[in-house]
Each structure stands twice: as C-alpha cells, then as structure tokens.
Amino acid sequence: MLNNQYQITEVKQIINAGGNIVKEYIICALFTDSRRLNNAAEGLFFALSGRRNGHEFVAGAYAAGVRNFVVEYGPEFNLPEANFLIVADPLAALQALAAYHRDRFNLQVIGITGSNGKTIVKEWLYQLLAADKNIVRNPKSYNSQIGVPLSVWQINSRNDMGIFEAGISTINEMEKLEAIIKPQVGVLTHIGTAHDEGFASKREKVLEKFKLFKNSQKLICNYDLLIDFRADVPAKETFTWSRKFSQAHLYVFSGTVIAKNYYLRAYYQKQEIECLVPFTDEASIENAIVCWATMLALGYSAVEADKRIERLVPVSMRLELKNGINNCSVIDDSYNSDLQSLEIALNFLGQQNQHQKKTLILSDIYQSGLPQDVLYQQVADLVTGKKVDKFIGVGDALLSHREYFNVAEHHFFNDTAAMLQHLKQLDFKDETILIKGSRSFEFERISRALAQKAHETILEINLNTLLSNLDFYKSKLKPGVKVMAMVKAFSYGSGTFEVANMLQYNKVDYLAVAYIDEGAALRQAGINLPIMVLNPEASAFDKLTEYKLEPVIYSFGLLDDFVNYAKGRNISSYRVNIKIDTGMHRLGFENHEIDTLCDMLEANRFVRVQSVFSHLAASEASKHDEFTKTQIKRFEKAFTEIERSLGYTVIKHLCNTAGIIRWPSAQYDMVRLGIGLYGIDSAVPASNRALQPIASLKTSVAQVKKIKAGETISYSRSGKLAKDGKIATVRIGYADGYLRAFGNGVGKMLVKGTLVPTVGNITMDMCMLDVSGLDVNEGDEVVIFDEQHQRIEELAAQIGTIPYEILTNVSQRVKRVYFYE
C-alpha cells in the first residue's frame, strides 16, 4: 500500500466509533487544524480540544470540502453528505488510527527520545542512513501527542525504515506514543532538566522516557546513565557509549580538534577505531557520538560509519554561528534554555578563539524544576567557571538575582525590548556573543540586530504588520460586512501564497486574483477561501472549475462562453460574479445593458450569481466626490434590478481600499481591501501609525570607488561628480525592479543613515550612489524603501508614478523574507 487509503467504514471500526455512515468515502489525509486542509475531499478531521474547541471549526472544514469528522458530539446544524464518527476522545482516536496504520507495515523503526538533541540526532541519522534506506521521519520536531501520529501516518509501502522522535512533558504520555511508534531500536539522547516540573523526580522522568523502549529489541544510550538505571532498562539488549567508562560498548577515550574538525578515538570490540566529526562544539560532538553508536549497533562497519559521519552537514536549528556587526561572531541558541544546554553552549563559546572577549546574553530559565535561588546560583557558577567577560541578563528573575553574578562587565534588563533600546550603549565590538534564551523572550530579535546583514537584495515582509493593517480596516467596517483581500499581481509584489495563507488563517472572507493561474496556484498551496478571478480566460475554464474558482463576468461574450462551457459539461449553478461599469470604463456591463443581462440571468440554470460589484474610479480624491456619488447611484440601481430579476439576494461590493475609509455608506455586504493591506492608502495620512507599510527593500554595497571630478560613471557616460568624491555600487538594478527612471540623481537610497542620490544610468543588476563624505564600506546595508526612512510613496513621487507600480515592479528574483512574531 503506497498511499494511505482507508474506507471511512473501516476507519469507524478501527477507532471503535459511533455515528452513522451516510456516504462512503476514501480517507487519505488526517486533519487537526481547519486552517490547513489539503486534499479536503479525502480527509478526516479530528475535532480536538485544546485552547480552542475543535468542534467550532467543523463547519469551516466542511465548507472547505471535508466530509468526514471525528467528534465527541454531533453537529449542531445539518451538514449533508458528512459522516460524523463519535468517540469519547478524538485525540485518542487519532492515535489509535495512527497505531493501526503503523502495524500494517513491516519496516525497521528507530524511536528517539531524550531532553535534548532528539531532532538533531533524527536528522543526522537520516543523513547517515538514507543511502541505504527509504526513510520516513517526523517533519521537523513533530514529536508531540498530535505530531507523532501525524508523522507515523506518512508511512507508505516504499519505506523500509522509520525514524521517529517522541517528546513528553509529564507522566502517562510516553506509553501512548510507544503504541504508535513501536520502535524495534531505541535511542536515548540526553537527560536534562527540561520539563522537570512535570515529574516528581529525575528517576520518574527517566522511567517515563524508558516506556518508549518497552518492546524494543535494542536500546542505544549513554553508559553513564545506566549506572543508576540498569535494572529498569526495558529493552532486551543495550548498546552503550561513554566518554568516561571503558565498560561501554563504544568507549570514546580521546577527542582532539584538527583543522576545524573533531577527531574522536574509541575502543569497540577490543579494537581501536576513529571518527572525524565535522564540528567542534560540545553539543554536536555528543550528538555525533550518539549517531556513531547507533550506526555500529545497526551493524555498520567502523570504517563506513567514520566515512559517513565525516560528511554530516549542520541542521538549521540551535547553536548557529554567524558573522555579526562590528566584527563580532554570534552564536544563536535562542530556542531553549536549561542548565545542561547552557553548559554545552558555554563550552561551544569557550572553543571560539577568533575574539578574546566572550559575551553571554541569557534569558530567564523556565522548566528547570529547581528553586530560583538554587537555579541562578548554579547559572552564576557556570558563567564564572566558563570565564565569561560580559554578561547580559534579560528577565525579572535574573534581574532579581543580579548579585550572584560576579562578572567584570554585567548588564540586566527586564525584557528583550528594554535591551534592544540600549543596544548602542552595550557597544558590541570584536567579541563572540552567545545568545541563549527561552522562546518566549523572542531572542531572535536580538540575533537579527547583532547578525551581519546578508549581502544580497531582499524584500522583507512583516506579516504582523499585514495583520495589523487588516485589523485597522476591519475596525472601520459596519457589523457583518465581509472582507475580500486582493492578492493579485503576486500580492502587490509581496508574495502570493505566503500572504494568502496568513489572510486565510486570520479569517478574511474572500480572495481576489487577476488570472486563473494565480487562483490555481493558491489552491495548490492549500488556500481554501473563495477566490474571485477578475480576468478569466475562456481557454482556461477547465482549470477554473477544477479549482473551484469564481469568474468575474463583465461582458455578454464572456457570459456566453462560460454558459456554453458549463452546458457542455453538465455544470449547473456555478458561482459567478457580475461586474458593472458605473464610470470606470475599464470592464463591466453598462447601465443600458442591465435589462438584457437580467433576461439572460433570470432563466439560466448553469450559473448562480454570487456577487454584483463595481469599481470606484476616484474614491480617494475629494475633487471627484460628486462623480463617486454618481457611481454609487448607478451601482444601486443596477444591483436592485439584478436581484429583483434573480429572485434572491447577492453579495454587493463597491468599496476599494480608499472607499472603505471615505465612503462608509457604500460598504454594502463586502469591501475589497487591496493596497491598504500592504500599508498604503492615500485616504489615511502617513502620520496615522495605525497603518504601516509591510515591506522593506534592502540591498548592500558591492564596491566603493574614489572618483575625480568630471570622470564619467555608468552607461552612456551619463553620470559625473561635481567635485572629487566617492561612489558606492549597490546590488540592485532595473532587472530587480529599480527602474531606469531613478537614475541620474532622481532616486535616493539610505546609506549609513543618510539619503544619497543615484549617479548615472541604472544598469540591469547594479546602480551607483554618490556617497561622498560618508564612511561607507563593502557589505554595508542600503535601504531602498522602508517604513521609517523612505516610504514607497516617496519613491513613487520621485519618478511621477503610484505606489502600486513601485511594489509590483520588485522582481521575483529578489529574495522575499517573511517575519512573523
């Protein structure tokens, strides 16, 4: 069985559910989040209870195409053709189904647990074994009570090995995961203090983790741990490793740094073997030894294990070393914080020799299981013992225990924001900085501030600002008015499905795209919202109906084309949107055509009108208000006639972004929110901080040249400096969307806090700036537009265009980076 296919009647038996089967369906996908539904028609939705009651999202999942549900109780309203499997606990049902699925496959399964290193070891074992095995594994760190069954559900007939990690936070959790994973081989990575508060003692935590291996044939673990737990090991056989005890199967007796690698020597089966690890930090070394032991336990030769481990590549998480500002090095470990991982990270800090000064930025530590006085005394002892030169503590607990830290230079802040406000005063320069924090402190903000910027052109998209802008406009709507978000033209240059996903997640009602291909791409990306296509082409009607996109009908010819298409495929009542031309004179039925349109729609069983709309030509301009009023009257007359003819009400929408603010009386049933989502609205003053641009376009300096007065610059020798000075060549040109019109001093960019003009013609990939008098170096950041220094509206004014053109011209070859906090 390659794909996961079950009849819904079979699923009902597997999970021992009540309820009636009203229609037989094939189940291929499992869903726990109504906002993430792919292949909805063949999916099974589990109404899980957590911070939100999953039953609240059943209707939304049904609307998205799901027809099969596992619930504690039936729906409060009728959903035809839906099957409701009623169980006492939907989560237990999800786990039972995954366990059944696991049992259908005869593959070797490795189960991994521990306090730290689970994901790294899992990913490295995948790297090491993938040459021989078809491996299924957890996506990222899907190791929870929900993540594990969703991971195991991925098993198919091609897999001959599974590698699954399991994470727990308290007692009575691991047995449930073991029943799903059923590993024949177990790997225990490390026992630390994470989640100590969920257990009465370390012993209780270890015994709970051991439950993953209760039916395993073999367990790979650290010999040091077994000294106290040998009698408790559930596996039939153990394979141990140690750096202290020669009794271990793999006794690692030596480790030396050689040319940025770590050379390990060990005894195995009475012979000396070796292994070269392409990392030198303590965390990677320990994880590599776990992988080394696992390969040997699986029967690989010592030579083959060494050869493969030498080729390991980093996994993008934790302890990331990167170049920082002011010739600093930054170690980013901003995702977890406990005593054991702090010690490993400090060891890694101590190994860095590129700078004499060592700095630690540390947040409060959660889930240690220790009283605060004991915890922070141990932290202070670690900091002192590791010879940290500068200590920065962030959090109320560290602040209240500041007297424990006897470090020559120390600073304490209540929160991350306070530290960021004092970044300049902290004077980071020529030092190695370890950033170590719990997730809730959002230390990634510190990492971004201290890391050296990438030397490439990047459009940074702030998704939080997008949502803030959405909320701003929602606050201006009358009760019950829907929102259609415009995501045409690559979401005004900001990226399509990335933005659409965020809008869907935050419950907009409709999306609108320009062309059918855009809508199809959104569907393929998992977007389930209704999508209106503004410019449907008759040649792509197949794709339009396949992806359940709603066409805009703006002419009799297009209406005839679509009706004939629907008739030929026996399609009835397909949703369409009727566009009325009330004065824009671009597309749409004119007033004198409305009677004929009504006649054609009245008796037409092939289409059903979902909405009637028009477009305001100048809603933002007060000088055209009388014309806007005329458009409103024409629109009301048109939709009144259409609704009377149809005999049912339709969604009516007229307001665009500016209209939402300036013409609230014309909001009707829905508004179309376009460039306002992206932070630009001529009806909202720039001084109104409630609306903010979401995008920043940045590049960097490629080279700096001294130029004599009168020397020519760029193509056609078009640029000159009036006196001796400097130019900076930066990595953006007209192929990136920085138009030639910005050349020869018209455009400006921000360098070192100063707006400087362009010099000469803009070239395809580069342009030149006059940076005379500034201390500018290769690699320095250059801002083309952002919220604070030069807004998109200002660039538009420089070349006499509109902000829409600036945004949509940013080439897709420019890397988009999305931020969401």
Secondary structure, 3 states (H helix, E strand, C coil): CCCCCEEHHHHHHHCCCECCCCCCCEECEEECCCCCCCCHHHEEEECCECCCEHHHHHHHHHHCCCCEEEECCCCCCCCCCCEEEECCCHHHHHHHHHHHHHHCCCCEEEEEECCCCHHHHHHHHHHHHCCCCCEEECCCCCCCCCHHHHHHCCCCCCCCEEEEECCCCCCCCHHHHHHHHCCCEEEECCCCCCCHHHCCCHHHHHHHHHHHHCCCCEEEEEHHHHHHHHHHCCCCEEEEEECCCCCCCEEEEEEEEECCEEEEEEEECCEEEEEEECCCCHHHHHHHHHHHHHHHHCCCCHHHHHHHHCCCCCCCCCCEEEEEHHHCEEEEECCCCCHHHHHHHHHHHHHCCCCCEEEEEEECCCCCCCCHHHHHHHHHHHHHHCCCCEEEEECHHHHHCHHHCCCCEEEEECCHHHHHHCHHHHCCCCEEEEEECCHHHCCHHHHHHHECCCCCCEEEEEHHHHHHHHHHHHCCCCCCCEEEEECHHHHHCCCCHHHHHHHHHCCCCEEEECCHHHHHHHHHCCCCCCEEECCCCHHHHHHHHHCCCEEEECCHHHHHHHHHHHHHCCCCCEEEEEEECCCCCCCCECHHHHHHHHHHHHCCCCEEEEEEEECCCCCCCHHHHHHHHHHHHHHHHHHHHHHHHHCCCCEEECCCHHHHHHCHHHCCCEEEECHHHHCCCCCCCCCCCCCCCCEEEEEEEEEEEEECCCCEECHHHCEECCCCEEEEEECCCHHHCCCHHHCCCCCEEEECCEEEEEECCCCCCCEEEECCCCCCCCCCEEEEECCCCCCHHHHHHHCCCCHHHHHHCCCCCCEEEEECC
